[in-house]
Structures are given as structure tokens and as C-alpha cells.
């Protein structure tokens, strides 16, 4: 699979999961600051990095901008 198709596959796969059943906890919004990201966003990022063998946070950040 090329990089675009794996990103689309991971997006569809994680969206099809019931994260509450898998014990993913949703973050509580605080009064200050921006709202928290959902758990599915971090799971997609983690799986994409795992698939591409990216361990550094700065490289993961570049992947996020490239595959928005």
C-alpha cells in the first residue's frame, strides 16, 4: 500500500471501532484552553507512526501536516 491509502485505511478502520468498548477514556474539557482531541485522533496517529516506523514526535508532526 502507498502512504495515502494506508492513511485512509487507518482512518476508516479506527472510525469503525467502538472505542468505549475498548476502554478508551475521553478527556474532560477544562474551562481554560482549547478543547481536547478525541482518542481516535491519537490512535490514528499512533498506528500510522507504527506502520511507517516513525518514533520521533517531530517526524510524526510532519506526517500530520502531509496527510491532513
MODELLER restraints for C-alpha pairs under 7 A, 6 or more apart:
rsr = mdl.restraints
at = mdl.atoms
rsr.add(forms.Gaussian(group=physical.xy_distance, feature=features.Distance(at['CA:7:A'], at['CA:48:A']), mean=6.82, stdev=0.5))
rsr.add(forms.Gaussian(group=physical.xy_distance, feature=features.Distance(at['CA:10:A'], at['CA:44:A']), mean=6.28, stdev=0.5))
rsr.add(forms.Gaussian(group=physical.xy_distance, feature=features.Distance(at['CA:11:A'], at['CA:44:A']), mean=6.47, stdev=0.5))
rsr.add(forms.Gaussian(group=physical.xy_distance, feature=features.Distance(at['CA:14:A'], at['CA:40:A']), mean=6.51, stdev=0.5))
rsr.add(forms.Gaussian(group=physical.xy_distance, feature=features.Distance(at['CA:14:A'], at['CA:44:A']), mean=6.69, stdev=0.5))
rsr.add(forms.Gaussian(group=physical.xy_distance, feature=features.Distance(at['CA:24:A'], at['CA:39:A']), mean=6.74, stdev=0.5))
rsr.add(forms.Gaussian(group=physical.xy_distance, feature=features.Distance(at['CA:26:A'], at['CA:38:A']), mean=6.58, stdev=0.5))
rsr.add(forms.Gaussian(group=physical.xy_distance, feature=features.Distance(at['CA:26:A'], at['CA:39:A']), mean=6.40, stdev=0.5))
rsr.add(forms.Gaussian(group=physical.xy_distance, feature=features.Distance(at['CA:27:A'], at['CA:36:A']), mean=6.32, stdev=0.5))
rsr.add(forms.Gaussian(group=physical.xy_distance, feature=features.Distance(at['CA:29:A'], at['CA:35:A']), mean=5.63, stdev=0.5))
rsr.add(forms.Gaussian(group=physical.xy_distance, feature=features.Distance(at['CA:29:A'], at['CA:36:A']), mean=6.17, stdev=0.5))
rsr.add(forms.Gaussian(group=physical.xy_distance, feature=features.Distance(at['CA:49:A'], at['CA:55:A']), mean=6.72, stdev=0.5))
rsr.add(forms.Gaussian(group=physical.xy_distance, feature=features.Distance(at['CA:49:A'], at['CA:60:A']), mean=6.51, stdev=0.5))
rsr.add(forms.Gaussian(group=physical.xy_distance, feature=features.Distance(at['CA:54:A'], at['CA:60:A']), mean=6.63, stdev=0.5))
